[in-house]
Amino acid sequence: MPLLQINLFGGVEVMQVSGESVSIPSRKAATLLGYVALSSPRGISRSKLAALLWDGHFADRARASLRQALLTLRHVLPQYADVISADRGDIRICPDAVKTDVGEFEQLLKDGDPERMARAAALYRGELLDGISSTSCAFEAWLSAERQRLRTQAMRAVVGLLDAGGRERMDIAIALALRILAIDPLQEDVHRILMRCYAQQGRRADALRQYDLCRTVLWKEVRAVPEGETEQLQRDIRRMFRTDNSRPPQSTCPVP
């Protein structure tokens, strides 16, 4: 049984088996733990970690900072020796001792099963290592690539849940799509997915409000206008409800 649960979506959260939270007082120590946990079961050389997390520092100072971060983890992590293996060369997480939400998320998405996708959707609570930043260009490049990779997997889950059909799965897909947009509001394809979902549920006001939000965000952030596909979709939605004799339900969706 794993000794620790490490959650990396939405920040870094460490939980003991008992459910008790473990506070990591140093941001660098939390960053180190997150990186090594994501690399598990591979070991990472001390020199690579020092260069990655303390880029711009002299090598001796970077290695000293790495030792200090490890010392912090040794003080706060229960059963440290069973969780982190650190010798003179490499540092690694002991895979049998730790469970991560990212690892579980990726495992659940492997076979495309709708029920497992729904469970994966619940794990995607926010941006990977949210609140973690570094002056290291190499670390920021790695983090940006990992965030995009996991966001792409979350998008596949949205599409898979919608393809599977059913009101409950659509609601889960909508909630996941909204979390993706909270992280990256410029994802125009996600705006379109939400517009279609709302329209299918008879929520005309929500569908058109999503279009307005998309248009506003694109213009404000990058001085762009919606793609032709998005414009056509909003016209189709307006036309669909004009030809529907029944009165569409009132908006029930909060502004993302």
RADAQUI-V793791 format. One record per residue. RES is the residue in one letter. PSI is psi in degrees with one decimal (none if undefined). Layout:
[[RES:PSI] [RES:PSI]]
//
This chain:
[[M:134.8] [P:145.1] [L:-28.6] [L:147.6] [Q:122.5] [I:114.8] [N:127.7] [L:-9.7] [F:121.8] [G:9.1] [G:-156.3] [V:117.4] [E:126.8] [V:127.4] [M:138.3] [Q:166.6] [V:-32.4] [S:-12.2] [G:-4.7] [E:135.3] [S:144.6] [V:118.5] [S:130.9] [I:107.2] [P:-20.2] [S:129.3] [R:-38.7] [K:-38.6] [A:-39.6] [A:-39.9] [T:-44.7] [L:-47.0] [L:-43.8] [G:-44.2] [Y:-46.0] [V:-37.1] [A:-40.4] [L:-25.1] [S:-11.9] [S:140.6] [P:7.1] [R:144.6] [G:150.3] [I:132.4] [S:147.6] [R:-40.2] [S:-38.9] [K:-44.0] [L:-42.9] [A:-43.4] [A:-35.6] [L:-45.8] [L:-21.1] [W:45.4] [D:136.4] [G:-12.6] [H:154.8] [F:149.6] [A:-43.7] [D:-41.2] [R:-38.7] [A:-42.9] [R:-37.1] [A:-38.6] [S:-37.0] [L:-43.7] [R:-38.9] [Q:-39.9] [A:-40.2] [L:-38.1] [L:-39.0] [T:-45.3] [L:-37.6] [R:-36.2] [H:-33.6] [V:-24.0] [L:125.0] [P:141.5] [Q:45.5] [Y:-45.5] [A:-26.5] [D:-12.9] [V:-43.4] [I:127.4] [S:117.2] [A:113.1] [D:-167.1] [R:-20.6] [G:-55.0] [D:160.2] [I:133.6] [R:156.0] [I:135.4] [C:110.4] [P:-31.9] [D:-14.4] [A:-12.0] [V:139.1] [K:134.4] [T:149.5] [D:-32.2] [V:-44.3] [G:-41.7] [E:-40.8] [F:-49.3] [E:-37.4] [Q:-41.2] [L:-26.2] [L:-2.8] [K:-41.2] [D:-0.3] [G:15.0] [D:128.1] [P:-39.2] [E:-39.0] [R:-34.6] [M:-38.1] [A:-39.6] [R:-38.6] [A:-39.5] [A:-37.7] [A:-25.3] [L:-25.6] [Y:79.8] [R:-13.1] [G:-173.0] [E:143.7] [L:129.8] [L:44.1] [D:136.2] [G:-8.2] [I:126.6] [S:166.2] [S:152.5] [T:-5.0] [S:120.0] [C:-38.3] [A:-42.3] [F:-43.2] [E:-37.2] [A:-43.3] [W:-45.9] [L:-41.6] [S:-42.8] [A:-40.9] [E:-40.6] [R:-43.8] [Q:-39.5] [R:-44.8] [L:-32.6] [R:-38.7] [T:-40.8] [Q:-38.3] [A:-38.3] [M:-38.5] [R:-36.1] [A:-40.2] [V:-50.0] [V:-42.3] [G:-40.3] [L:-39.4] [L:-39.3] [D:-33.0] [A:-24.1] [G:168.3] [G:140.0] [R:-43.2] [E:-42.2] [R:-36.7] [M:-41.0] [D:-39.9] [I:-41.7] [A:-41.0] [I:-45.8] [A:-40.6] [L:-41.9] [A:-39.6] [L:-36.4] [R:-37.2] [I:-43.6] [L:-31.4] [A:-30.2] [I:-45.7] [D:89.5] [P:-4.9] [L:4.1] [Q:89.5] [E:-33.0] [D:-30.5] [V:-38.9] [H:-42.4] [R:-40.5] [I:-45.0] [L:-40.1] [M:-44.1] [R:-42.8] [C:-47.7] [Y:-41.0] [A:-41.8] [Q:-28.8] [Q:3.3] [G:16.3] [R:70.8] [R:-47.3] [A:-41.7] [D:-40.3] [A:-45.3] [L:-31.8] [R:-36.6] [Q:-39.5] [Y:-46.5] [D:-40.2] [L:-44.1] [C:-48.4] [R:-43.3] [T:-45.7] [V:-44.7] [L:-43.2] [W:-42.1] [K:-41.2] [E:-41.2] [V:11.4] [R:46.1] [A:162.1] [V:159.5] [P:150.8] [E:161.3] [G:-36.0] [E:-38.3] [T:-42.2] [E:-42.2] [Q:-37.9] [L:-43.1] [Q:-33.1] [R:-40.8] [D:-39.9] [I:-43.9] [R:-42.7] [R:-40.9] [M:-42.8] [F:-24.2] [R:-32.2] [T:-2.6] [D:121.2] [N:-24.4] [S:149.0] [R:125.5] [P:147.8] [P:157.2] [Q:159.3] [S:135.2] [T:3.1] [C:126.1] [P:153.2] [V:127.3] [P:none]]
//
